Amino acid sequence: MSDRRHVAVRDRRAEPTAPGRRASRRAGGNPPPEVVPPPLEPGTPEEPPRKDDRPRGRAAGRKKKGLGVGAWTSVAVTGLLVLGTLGGYGVYRNTIGNFQGVKIEDKLGNDRPKATGALNVLIVGSDTREGDNLKYGQKMANDGKRTDTIILMHIAPNRDKATFVSFPRDSVVQMPACTSETGQQVAPRTEMINAAYNEGGITCTISTLESLTDIRIDHFVEVDFTGFKNIVDALGGVRICLTKPVDDKKSKLKLAAGWHTLKGETALGYVRLRNYGDGSDIGRIKRQQVFLSQVVKKATSSELLTDPAKLLNFINTAAKSVRMDEELAKDTNTLIEIANSAQALTASGVELITVPWGPHPDNPNRVAWRQPEAGKLFAAIKNDTEVTPAPNPTAKPAVAREQVRLQVLNGTDMFGKAKEVANELAEQGFVVTHIGNARPATGNLPTTTIRYAKKDAAEGPSYADAVAARLSKDKRTPVAGKLRPVSAEKYTPPNAPKPAAGAKAPTGPVIQLVIGSDWPGVRALPKIPDSLKDQVVTSKTNPCQ
């Protein structure tokens, strides 16, 4: 069995739909069953119990030496977003070329997810105590470097939308065999996700995340404590809100409740803050996501983008404060392409979310990713691959999913497949009316088909195309002529929402989706699933409300 799998918390309220492992991706066919959470291996490091330790399932968490780096890694993102806004001018191009690059491509191997039209940038923060960072913990000077928070920045193919996914540092995962930054081989094992960075650096972190999510990571950006402060100051500070006053000696932060513009050490103290709210690491990540949303809001405003002096200072500071993969650091055009996203990307086009999680079944002070929600989130990002073409005023409008009435028939011996597929399509907006059996007595139907009645030759293909667009792999050509099912029953979607006031039921032709042995699967929509919308942070999220 492949060791490249998700650590999942089983949610018995939903059917398992975990994304396929690499072997399944190569072979095609049905996705593997939901992965059961592996037990913690003997010797997994435990922290000594403290009076304030509480299970993570109760929204509480451990306290640990070192800083939470989610917020300052977010500032590195800002640098990427604004670097090339005026990149056509030589002074900006020359400055962009000053970024520190690290050669990693040869250590990642060839067994990687396919590249897509999107840009996926892994953002990590280093808690190294070397150089100027020594004052943040001399006792930890020889402990190497770790990352407490890992963020995947996904920029859509049209470069008009960005999704930031935070991975809790205490997530217990299957870490694959990998090659470290220094070329050493690191053995596979079950471990907390931040161990990949501690033991193998950025290359093992990338390999681990790619094996867990099946999303190709195109580039990485890393920033440390001192770099964080410098970039925040160059940005002019970041405005945040506290719901209650804080006076925390460990983070050296003392602030009244309300709004504050944080700079330098005060901003660093804010991202170090742990004794606040419910004291959990998850709660801290949520605050950092709000911080990042304010960073993006400021970076995409005219205040920075239209002031050449401020912009040049910011780019210079960012260049001195981060490191990235050599391919990105030396490719000025790619940096500018990412940066030019700022011209189309507005603060309202940015969403931030934490991987759906729950307490690990073997240790409630550890985190496991909750399935099927985590798999759906990864699939949405993976499937965000198509550039939306400019609208053609003479073209016939495409049929919306909500306009399509659909029958789903199972022509195979895969038990329950019609209901499973109907649930997926109903969640995407299709109006599934019936499910049933279309398997002939002689065996399985070999080919999946999308059918419409011959009498609907005028409209049927357009409605069938809307279904074909949601199937994985090659697009299916609709077939004229419907099948008579062996059996059929009315379908009611789980947790069916109430129809909107004034909404009209669809009246177009009824389409048949007949599942064959070559069933390709349903493509996830390139958006955060509706079931996770209440966990999304945006620029409109106000922590003081």
C-alpha positions in Angstrom: 0.0 0.0 0.0 1.2 3.4 -0.9 2.3 5.5 2.1 1.3 8.7 0.3 -2.1 9.4 1.8 -4.2 11.8 3.9 -4.5 11.6 7.6 -8.3 11.9 8.0 -10.9 12.1 10.7 -13.8 10.0 9.6 -17.0 12.0 9.2 -19.8 9.4 9.3 -22.3 11.9 8.1 -20.9 11.9 4.6 -19.8 9.4 2.0 -16.0 9.1 1.7 -14.6 10.9 -1.3 -11.0 11.2 -0.5 -8.8 12.2 -3.5 -6.9 9.4 -5.2 -3.3 8.5 -4.5 -0.7 8.7 -7.2 -0.9 5.1 -8.2 -4.7 5.6 -8.8 -4.0 8.7 -10.8 -1.7 6.9 -13.1 -4.1 3.9 -13.6 -7.3 6.0 -13.8 -10.6 4.6 -12.8 -12.3 4.9 -9.4 -10.7 6.8 -6.5 -9.5 4.8 -3.6 -11.6 4.5 -0.4 -11.3 7.0 2.3 -7.9 6.7 4.1 -8.2 5.7 7.8 -6.0 7.9 10.1 -2.8 6.1 10.8 -1.9 5.6 14.5 0.8 7.8 16.0 4.1 5.8 15.7 5.9 4.9 18.9 8.3 7.7 19.8 6.1 10.5 18.3 7.2 13.5 20.4 4.8 14.5 23.1 4.9 17.6 25.1 4.7 17.4 28.9 1.2 18.0 30.1 0.3 21.4 31.5 -2.6 22.7 33.4 -3.9 24.6 30.5 -3.7 21.8 28.0 -7.1 20.9 26.5 -8.1 18.7 23.6 -8.0 20.3 20.2 -11.5 19.0 19.6 -12.6 21.7 22.1 -11.0 24.5 20.2 -8.0 24.6 22.5 -4.4 23.8 22.0 -0.9 23.5 23.3 1.6 26.2 23.8 5.0 25.9 22.4 8.3 27.7 22.2 8.8 29.6 18.9 6.7 32.0 17.0 3.6 31.4 14.9 4.8 32.3 11.5 1.6 32.3 9.5 1.2 36.1 9.6 4.7 37.0 8.6 4.8 34.5 5.8 1.8 36.4 4.5 3.8 39.5 4.1 6.1 37.6 1.7 2.9 37.1 -0.4 2.4 40.9 -0.5 5.9 41.2 -2.0 4.9 38.8 -4.8 1.7 40.6 -5.5 3.2 44.0 -5.9 6.7 43.4 -7.2 6.0 43.9 -10.9 3.2 46.5 -10.9 5.7 48.9 -12.5 7.9 46.1 -13.7 8.2 47.6 -17.2 10.7 50.0 -15.8 14.3 48.9 -15.6 14.8 50.0 -12.0 12.1 47.6 -10.8 13.3 44.7 -13.0 16.8 45.1 -11.7 15.6 45.2 -8.1 13.5 42.1 -8.6 16.6 40.3 -9.8 18.1 40.6 -6.3 16.1 37.8 -4.7 18.0 35.0 -3.1 17.4 31.7 -5.0 17.7 28.1 -3.8 18.2 25.2 -6.2 15.6 22.5 -5.4 14.2 21.2 -8.7 16.7 18.3 -8.9 15.7 17.1 -5.3 12.0 16.8 -5.9 12.1 13.9 -8.4 9.8 13.2 -11.3 6.8 11.6 -9.5 4.9 14.9 -9.0 1.4 16.2 -9.9 1.0 17.8 -13.3 1.5 21.5 -13.7 -1.7 23.5 -14.5 -2.5 27.0 -15.6 -2.8 28.1 -12.0 0.1 29.2 -9.9 0.7 27.5 -6.5 3.2 29.0 -4.2 4.2 27.5 -0.9 4.8 30.1 1.7 6.7 29.2 4.9 8.3 31.0 7.8 11.6 30.1 9.3 12.1 30.4 13.0 15.9 30.2 12.7 17.8 31.9 15.5 20.8 32.7 13.3 22.1 36.2 12.7 19.7 39.0 13.6 17.1 36.5 14.8 19.3 35.3 17.7 17.6 37.7 20.1 14.3 35.9 19.8 15.7 32.8 21.6 19.4 32.2 22.3 18.6 28.9 23.9 17.3 27.7 20.6 20.3 28.9 18.6 21.4 25.3 17.8 17.9 23.8 17.3 17.9 24.4 13.5 14.8 25.9 11.9 11.2 24.9 11.9 8.0 26.2 10.5 4.9 26.5 12.7 2.5 27.5 9.9 2.5 26.5 6.3 0.4 28.3 3.7 -0.4 27.4 0.1 -1.1 30.4 -2.1 -3.2 29.4 -5.1 -3.6 32.0 -7.8 -6.3 31.2 -10.4 -5.4 30.8 -14.1 -7.1 34.1 -14.8 -4.9 35.7 -12.0 -8.1 37.4 -10.7 -8.6 35.2 -7.6 -6.4 33.9 -4.8 -7.0 31.2 -2.2 -4.7 30.8 0.8 -4.8 27.4 2.6 -3.3 27.1 6.1 -2.0 23.7 7.3 -1.9 23.4 11.1 1.6 22.6 12.3 0.4 19.7 14.5 -1.3 17.9 11.6 -0.2 14.2 11.8 0.4 13.0 8.2 2.1 10.3 6.2 5.5 11.9 5.3 6.9 10.2 2.2 10.5 9.4 1.5 12.2 12.6 0.3 15.5 14.3 -0.5 16.5 17.1 1.9 17.8 20.5 0.8 21.3 19.2 1.5 20.8 16.1 -0.6 20.3 13.6 2.3 17.6 10.9 2.1 14.8 11.2 4.6 12.8 8.0 5.4 9.0 7.9 5.2 7.0 7.8 8.4 4.0 9.1 10.2 4.9 12.4 11.7 3.7 16.0 12.4 3.8 18.0 9.2 6.3 20.5 10.5 8.9 17.7 10.9 9.2 17.6 7.1 10.7 21.1 7.3 12.8 20.5 10.4 14.4 17.4 9.0 14.4 17.9 5.3 13.9 21.6 4.7 11.7 23.1 2.0 12.2 20.1 -0.5 10.7 17.6 2.0 7.9 20.0 2.8 7.0 20.3 -0.8 7.2 16.6 -1.4 5.0 15.9 1.6 2.3 18.4 0.6 2.3 17.3 -3.0 1.8 13.7 -1.9 -1.1 14.6 0.5 -3.0 17.1 -1.8 -2.1 15.9 -5.3 -1.5 19.6 -6.1 1.7 20.6 -7.8 3.7 23.3 -6.0 5.2 25.6 -8.6 7.4 27.8 -6.3 8.2 28.6 -2.7 8.8 31.7 -0.7 10.4 31.8 2.8 10.8 34.6 5.3 12.3 34.8 8.8 11.6 37.0 11.9 13.7 40.0 10.9 12.5 39.9 7.3 8.9 40.0 8.6 9.5 43.2 10.6 11.3 44.9 7.8 8.6 44.1 5.3 5.8 45.2 7.6 7.6 48.5 8.2 8.1 49.0 4.4 4.4 48.4 3.9 3.7 51.2 6.4 2.2 48.9 9.1 -0.8 46.6 9.1 -4.1 47.5 10.7 -5.7 44.9 12.9 -8.4 44.7 15.6 -8.4 43.2 19.1 -11.7 42.2 20.6 -10.3 42.6 24.1 -7.1 44.2 25.6 -3.9 42.2 25.8 -1.0 42.4 28.1 1.3 39.4 27.4 4.9 39.3 28.6 5.9 36.4 26.5 5.1 38.2 23.3 5.9 41.7 24.8 2.6 43.0 23.6 0.4 45.4 25.5 -2.5 46.9 23.6 -6.0 48.2 24.3 -9.1 46.7 22.7 -9.9 48.1 19.2 -8.1 48.9 16.0 -4.3 49.4 15.8 -1.8 49.9 13.1 1.1 47.5 13.9 4.7 47.9 12.9 8.0 46.3 13.7 8.3 44.6 17.1 4.6 45.3 17.9 3.5 43.4 14.7 5.9 40.6 15.6 4.5 40.5 19.1 1.0 40.2 17.6 1.9 37.1 15.5 3.7 35.6 18.6 0.6 36.0 20.7 -0.8 32.8 22.1 -2.5 33.7 25.4 -5.5 35.3 23.7 -9.0 34.1 22.8 -9.3 30.3 23.5 -5.5 29.9 23.4 -5.6 27.4 20.6 -3.3 27.2 17.6 -6.3 27.0 15.3 -7.6 30.3 16.8 -4.2 31.8 16.3 -4.2 30.7 12.6 -7.6 32.4 12.2 -6.2 35.7 13.6 -3.3 35.4 11.2 -5.6 34.9 8.3 -7.4 38.1 9.2 -3.9 39.8 9.4 -3.1 38.5 5.9 -6.4 39.8 4.5 -5.6 43.2 5.8 -2.1 42.9 4.2 -3.6 42.1 0.8 -6.2 44.9 1.2 -3.4 47.4 1.8 -1.1 46.1 -0.9 -3.7 46.2 -3.6 -4.7 49.7 -2.7 -3.5 52.8 -4.6 -1.6 53.9 -1.5 1.3 51.7 -2.3 0.9 50.9 -6.0 0.8 54.5 -7.2 3.8 55.8 -5.1 7.0 54.9 -6.9 9.2 55.7 -4.0 7.3 53.6 -1.5 7.0 50.8 -4.1 10.7 50.7 -4.8 11.5 50.7 -1.1 9.1 47.9 -0.5 10.6 45.8 -3.3 14.1 46.4 -2.1 13.1 45.3 1.4 11.3 42.2 0.2 14.3 41.2 -1.9 16.5 41.3 1.2 14.0 39.6 3.4 12.9 36.4 1.6 14.4 33.5 -0.2 12.7 31.4 -2.9 13.4 28.7 -5.4 16.1 29.5 -7.9 13.8 29.1 -10.9 11.5 31.8 -9.6 14.3 34.1 -8.3 16.0 34.2 -11.6 12.9 34.4 -13.7 12.0 38.1 -13.7 9.2 37.6 -16.1 7.5 35.0 -13.9 7.9 37.2 -10.8 6.3 40.1 -12.7 3.5 37.8 -14.0 2.7 36.9 -10.4 3.1 40.4 -9.3 0.9 41.8 -12.0 -1.9 39.8 -10.5 -2.3 42.7 -8.2 -3.8 44.7 -11.0 -6.6 42.2 -11.4 -6.7 40.8 -7.9 -8.7 42.9 -5.5 -9.0 42.3 -1.8 -12.5 40.9 -2.4 -10.9 38.2 -4.6 -8.9 36.7 -1.8 -10.2 33.9 0.4 -8.3 32.3 3.3 -9.1 29.0 4.9 -7.6 26.3 7.2 -7.6 22.7 6.1 -10.7 21.1 7.7 -9.4 19.4 10.8 -10.3 17.5 14.0 -8.5 15.9 16.9 -6.4 12.9 16.0 -8.1 9.7 17.3 -4.8 8.6 19.0 -4.0 11.9 20.6 -6.5 14.8 21.0 -3.6 17.2 21.2 -2.7 16.4 17.6 -4.6 17.3 14.4 -6.0 15.1 11.7 -7.5 16.4 8.5 -11.2 15.8 8.3 -12.5 13.9 5.3 -14.3 14.2 2.9 -14.1 17.9 3.4 -10.3 18.2 3.1 -10.3 16.1 -0.1 -13.0 18.3 -1.6 -11.0 21.4 -0.9 -7.8 20.0 -2.5 -9.8 18.8 -5.5 -11.3 22.3 -6.0 -7.8 23.8 -6.1 -6.4 21.0 -8.3 -9.3 21.4 -10.8 -8.9 25.2 -11.1 -7.0 24.8 -14.4 -9.0 26.6 -17.1 -8.6 30.2 -18.2 -12.1 31.7 -18.7 -12.3 33.1 -22.2 -13.5 36.6 -22.9 -17.3 36.6 -23.5 -18.3 36.3 -27.1 -21.4 38.5 -27.7 -22.5 36.4 -30.7 -22.2 33.1 -29.0 -25.2 31.3 -27.5 -25.1 31.5 -23.7 -24.0 28.3 -22.0 -26.7 26.4 -20.0 -26.3 26.9 -16.2 -26.1 23.8 -14.0 -29.2 24.9 -12.1 -31.2 24.7 -15.4 -30.4 21.0 -16.0 -32.8 18.3 -15.0 -30.9 15.0 -14.7 -31.4 11.3 -14.3 -28.4 9.3 -13.1 -28.4 5.6 -14.0 -25.8 3.0 -13.0 -24.8 0.7 -15.8 -22.2 -1.2 -13.7 -22.0 -3.5 -10.7 -20.5 -0.7 -8.6 -23.1 -0.8 -5.8 -24.6 2.6 -4.9 -22.7 4.4 -7.7 -25.8 6.2 -9.0 -26.6 7.8 -5.6 -23.0 8.7 -5.0 -22.7 10.5 -8.4 -26.1 12.1 -7.9 -25.0 13.6 -4.6 -21.9 15.1 -6.2 -23.8 16.6 -9.1 -26.6 17.9 -6.9 -24.1 19.6 -4.7 -22.8 21.4 -7.8 -26.3 22.7 -8.6 -27.8 20.1 -11.0 -31.4 19.2 -10.5 -31.2 15.4 -10.2 -34.7 14.0 -10.5 -34.2 10.2 -10.5 -31.5 7.6 -9.9 -31.7 4.0 -11.1 -30.2 0.9 -12.6 -29.3 0.6 -16.3 -27.0 -2.5 -16.1 -27.9 -5.1 -18.7 -28.2 -8.8 -17.8 -25.2 -9.6 -19.9 -22.8 -7.5 -17.8 -21.6 -3.9 -17.3 -22.0 -1.1 -19.9 -18.5 -0.4 -21.1 -18.9 3.3 -21.8 -20.3 6.3 -19.9 -22.7 8.2 -22.0 -24.7 11.5 -21.7 -28.0 11.2 -23.4 -31.0 13.4 -24.5 -34.3 12.5 -26.1 -34.4 12.5 -29.9 -37.3 14.9 -29.8 -35.0 17.4 -27.9 -32.5 17.6 -30.8 -32.6 21.4 -30.8 -31.9 22.0 -27.0 -30.7 18.6 -25.8 -27.0 18.9 -26.8 -26.6 22.2 -25.0 -28.1 20.9 -21.8 -26.1 17.6 -22.1 -22.9 19.7 -22.6 -23.4 21.3 -19.2 -23.1 17.8 -17.7 -20.2 16.7 -19.9 -18.3 19.8 -18.7 -18.3 18.4 -15.1 -16.8 15.0 -15.9 -13.1 14.4 -15.5 -10.8 13.5 -18.3 -11.9 13.8 -22.0 -15.1 15.6 -22.7 -18.0 13.3 -23.7 -20.0 13.9 -26.8 -23.8 13.8 -26.0 -25.8 11.0 -27.6 -29.3 11.3 -29.1 -31.7 8.7 -27.7 -32.4 7.8 -24.1 -32.2 4.4 -22.4 -35.0 2.6 -20.7 -33.8 2.0 -17.1 -34.1 -1.4 -15.5 -35.4 0.4 -12.4 -35.6 4.0 -11.2 -36.7 6.0 -8.1 -37.1 9.6 -7.2 -34.0 11.3 -5.9 -33.9 13.7 -2.9 -30.5 15.4 -2.3 -29.1 15.2 1.3 -29.6 18.5 3.2 -31.5 19.9 0.2 -31.6 23.7 0.5 -35.0 25.5 0.3 -35.6 27.1 -3.1 -35.0 30.8 -3.2 -38.0 33.0 -3.1 -39.3 33.5 -6.6 -37.0 30.8 -8.0 -38.5 28.9 -11.0 -38.1 25.2 -11.5 -36.2 24.3 -14.6 -38.3 23.4 -17.6 -35.7 22.2 -20.2 -35.1 18.7 -21.5 -34.3 15.9 -19.1 -30.8 14.6 -19.5 -29.6 11.0 -18.7 -26.1 10.3 -17.3 -25.5 6.6 -17.8 -22.5 5.4 -15.8 -20.3 2.8 -17.5 -17.2 0.8 -16.6 -15.0 3.7 -17.8 -16.6 6.1 -15.3 -14.2 9.1 -15.2 -15.5 10.8 -12.1 -17.0 14.2 -11.4 -14.7 17.2 -11.6 -14.7 19.3 -8.4 -15.8 22.9 -9.0 -12.8 25.3 -8.8 -14.1 27.0 -5.6 -14.1 26.4 -1.9 -17.0 23.9 -1.2 -20.1 25.5 0.2 -19.8 23.2 3.3 -16.7 25.2 4.2 -17.9 28.7 3.5 -18.5 29.6 7.1 -14.7 29.0 7.8 -13.5 31.4 5.1 -11.7 34.6 6.0 -11.9 37.5 3.5 -11.1 41.2 3.6 -14.6 41.9 4.9 -14.0 39.7 8.0 -14.0 42.0 11.0 -12.7 40.4 14.2 -14.2 43.2 16.3 -17.8 42.4 15.3 
